[in-house]
Amino acid sequence: MSELRHALTEYLSLRRSLGYKLRRQEKLLHQFFDFFASTGAPTITAQHALTWACQPTNGGDNWWSYRLSAVRGFTNYLHAIDHTVEVPPSDLLPWRPHRASPYLYSDEEIIALIKAADTLSSPLRVTTYQTLIGLLAVTGMRVGEAINLNRQDFDARNGTLIIRMRSLRKRENFHWIRRRRRH
């Protein structure tokens, strides 16, 4: 077991040297090590990893998948050293995103929200919320994009609005929205 603990220390050190933080994964891997040591088995199998990953039994699928993926990385590392170590297949407990379905407000609901802003105590807050709600409704902007708008992003003369989107702070994309002209 001391060889396995040493391998775990080396694995974590290698991953950190590559820039990974591994705070949660390190804790999970030490828990897995303790679990595996208690089995008395000579080598790690996919069944050991799966049994450990599915604890606690009231955990969710994504939590179990996350636990198994932490062990999978370590077993990949071990398999390169010892071919008897089994690597759990990546599709054994696949991660499934749970995204909320978007809610599309009706025109009546948008009008009700704008009217509800009238009940706020500060006139500036009333105007701000009414403008924000209206802007979100007609442009399809994200809340963060609308909040990050500056005064210079609006060009009244040309009827344009610049929306700066930062994708992981790597670059800026500029999107122009032209004012609809009434006939």
Secondary structure, DSSP 4 states (H G I P E B T S, - for coil): -HHHHHHHHHHHHHHHHTT---HHHHHHHHHHHHHHHHHT-SS--HHHHHHHHT-STTS-HHHHHHHHHHHHHHHHHHHHH-TTSPPPPTTSS-----PPPP-PPPHHHHHHHHHHGGGSS-HHHHHHHHHHHHHHHHH---HHHHHT--GGGEETTTTEEEEEEESTTS-EEEEEEEPPPP-
